[in-house]
Amino acid sequence: MSEALDEFMAQCRTRCDTGLQIYGGFGGELRQVAGLAGLETAIDYALETSGKRIRPCLLYAAGQAVGADSQLARAFDHLACALELIHTYSLIHDDLPAMDDDDLRRGRPTLHKAFDEATAILVGDGLQARAFELIADAPGLSAVQKVAMLKVLASSAGLGGMVGGQFVDIAGTGRALQLDELQDMHALKTGALIRAALSLGAIAAGASASQQEALEVYGEHIGLAFQVVDDILDVEGSTATLGKTGGKDALANKTTYVSLLGLAGARETAEHLLDGALEALEHFGEPADMLRELARFVVSREN
């Protein structure tokens, strides 16, 4: 990772983490309501461990690439938190026994292990709803922009996005998937929210139709590359390094890019997807350099 990217990602994480403390955990509001203190404690647990914040980083980088007005900083912070709330909700629900059944997330017990299953379900539901509130409340954006962004996020998180992808994933466990089926599944389960991060940044920054289209293509490539690398790390990475249980895909008899293509083939696929992402940015100038760096990071990361 370059020094510039390291600094950029650190700034993005700080902005997102600060925003989550203010907006995501409801700022102590729930503790003032009889019986809801325990719910806010569980929400704080879910949000207090910072992940890589890849989606917020992509959002901020998309805005930078298009030339977002500095006066939109608070609006972008709202959008970054909304993305991370949706992502966190999806992880909470994915970890449930009825889904991927995992005991470890980001190096700690998953929410249903630290608390209980009912609390985990409710926290996930609440974070999802809160994400849409944050977009509706984002300052400095027009009603037209907000409606467009609400539609993008709802689509990426819903039946034609993460929910649909998770359904296909569960249904495909124990059954050999073809490569095109695997790609379609991950375009929904993983790729949809990554594409949404870029679309939200583009809409907020007032991108042209051609810029939005280019960022969509970039997002399609990066979303799949992210999952290919996840599959590689599930084989090569340790539980300590990954912060979640390693080797689970093989134990669950899931089809992965590695099981279909082998490690060498999966790495080649990730590099090909990286090339496609960079090509999509060919008409962007220097302001898109962070997007280029992030694409390289996604493919080279170790956790």
N, C-alpha and C positions, 0 to 999 in steps of 0.2 A: 504494500500500500504506500502511495506517495505521501509525502508530508502534507501536501495541499489537501489531498482527500481525507487524510486522518483528521486534519483541523476542521474541514468542512463537516464531516460526519459527527465530530465531537460537538460542534456548534448546533447541528440539527438535533442531536440527542438531548442537549441541554434545553433547547427551546421546547421540544416535545415533552420532556420530563417535567419541566416547570409548568407547562400548560396542563399536563395531566394532574398535577397537584392542585391546580386551581379549578379546573373544569371536570376532570374525569372522576375524581373521588367525591365530587359534590361539595368539597370544601367544608366538610363537617355538618352540612345541612341535614343529612339523614339522622345524625346523632341527636338532633333536636326533636325528632319525631319519636314518640313512644314506641318501643319495640324494634326500631330499625338500626340501633347502634351496631348490632352484630352483623347486619348486612353491609354497613359501611366498612367495618373491620375486614370483612372478606374481600370487598372491592379494593381496599388499600393493599391487601396482600397480593391480589392479582396484578396490581399496577406498579408496585413499588420496586420490583426487580426489572431493571432496564435491559431490554434486548438490544439487538443491533439497530433497531428502528429503520430498517431498510426502506419501508414504504414512505415514512415521513421524509427521509433523505431524498428519495426519488421525487416526491412532491416539491420540495424546496428547490431541487436541481432543475426540475421542469420549469418552474417559475423563473428561475435565473436564466435559463436558456432562452426563454421568450422575452425576457426583459421586464419582469414584474416591477411595478411601482413600489418603492420602499414604504409608501404609506399603507400598503396591503399586508405589512408584516403580521399584524394581529390576526387578520383574516386567514393567512396561511397557517398560523399557529392553531387556530380553531380547526382547520382542515386536517392538519397533521395529527391532532389529538383524535379527531373523528376516525381517521384511518387506523390509528393504533388501538382505539377502543373496539372497532370491528375485528381487527386482527386478534386482539386478546380474547374477545368473546369466542372467536372461532377455535382458538387453542384450548380454552376451557372446555368447550363442548367436545372437541376432538379427543380430548384425554379421557372422557367419561367411559366407564365400563361398556356401555352399549355401543360406543364408537371405536376408537383406537385402543382404549383400555391401557393407559399409561400412568405410572406412578411418579414420574419425574418430569419436570419442565423447568428449563433455565436453572438447573442445578438444585432445585428445591422440590419438595413434595407438590404434586399437582393440587389444584384447589379442592377437588372432591376428596383428596386424601387429608389435606390440612384441615378441612371443615367437614362437609358431607355432600352427597350427590345433589340433594335438593337445593342446597345453598349454591353450589356450583352452577346448576341450571339457571337459577334465578339471577345470579350475578351476570352470567353470560347474556341473558335476556335484557337485563337492565343496561349493560354497557352498549349493546346494540342500539337500543332505543335512544340512549344518551348521545350517540354519535350523530344521529339525525338532528337532534336538538342543537348541537354545536354548529352544524352547517346552517341551520335556519337562523342562528344568532350571530353568524360571522359578520363582523363590521366591515363596511366599505364595499360590499358587493351588491349588485342589483338583484331584484327579485327574479329576473330572467336567469341570471347566473346561478342563483341558489336553486331554482327549480331544476335546471340542467344538472347541477352537481348532485342533488338529491336523487335524481333518476339514475345517474351513473353509479352512485354508491349502492342504492337499493338493488340495481340490476346485478352488480358484481357480488353482492353478499347473498343474493336470493337464489331462487330455483334455477335460474339460468347462469348461476355463478358458483359460489362456494358451496351452497347447500346441495345443488345438483351434483357437483364434483364429489362431495363427500358420499352422496348416495351411490354413485357409480363405484367409488372406491370400496365401500362396504360390500356392495353386490358382487364386486369382482374378486374379493378375497377368496383364495382357494381355487380360483379359475384362471387359466392362462389367458392374458389379454394380448391382442395384437398391438403392434407399435402404434398404429393410428388410433386405436382405442385408448391406449395409455396417454398419448399426447392430448387427445380430446378431454380426457378426465382431468389432467393437470392444468390444461388451459382454463378449466372452470375452477378447480379446487385451489390452486396456487396462483395461476396467472391472472385471474379476474381482478383480484384486489391490487395486484401490482400494476395492471393496466389502469385501474381506477385512480391510483396515486398520480400517474402521469396526466390523465384526463382532467382531474380536479385542478392540478397545477396549471394546466393549459387554459382551462376555462377561466380560472380566477385571474390569470395574467392577461387575458384578452387575446389569446393566440388566434392566428388565422386558421382557416379550414385546412390549408395544406400543412401548417405546423402541427395541428391537432392530429392529422392523419399520420404524419411522420412519427410523432410521439407514440401513437397507438401501435404502429409497426415495431418500434423500439421496445415497447412494453410487451408485445407478444413474444418477442425473442428472449427478452430478459426473464419473463415469467417462466418460460419453459427451461431456460438455462439454470435458473434457481433450483428447479425441481431435479434436474439431471444431477447437479452438484450435490443436492441433498441425498439422492440415491447413492452416489459415490461415497459420501461421508458416512452413510449408514453402514457401509461395508468396511471402510477404512478407519473411521473415527472411533475413539473410545467414548464411553459414557461420560467420563470426566471432562473430556474436551468438548463434547457436543452439548452437555448440559441436559441431555435427555437420554433415554435408553437406546444404546446402539444395537444394531443387528436385529431390530424388531421386525423389519420387513421380511427378512428371510424366515424368521421363526413363524410369522403369520402366513407364510406362503403367498406373499403378495408379488405381483408382477412389477418389476422396476426396470428402469433403463439399463441397469447393470445386469439383471437377470436375462434381459433380451439381447443386449449388445456386448456384454462383457465390460470390464473396467476400461480397457483401451478404447472400445467403441463408444462408451459413454463419455469419456473425456473428449474424444474427437467430435462428438455431437455437441458438447458444451462449447467447444471452440468455434464450431460452425455457427452456432446460435449467436455467439459473441460477434462474429464477423457481420452477421445480418443486422444486429443491433447497431453497430457502429456505422454500417452503410446507411441505415435509416436516418442518421444524423448528418449526412454529408452536406446538406444545404444549410446547416446551422454553423455559426461561426464559433469563436472562442468562448462565448458565454455558455455553450453546451459542453464544455470540457469536463465539468463535474459529472454529467450524465455518462460521458465516455469512461471516466475513471470508475464510476460506480458499476458500469457494465463489466469492466475488467475485474473489479473486486468480487462481484457476484460469482464469477467463474473460478477465481483463484482462492476463495475463502476456505478456511479450515474448520469452521463450525457454523 
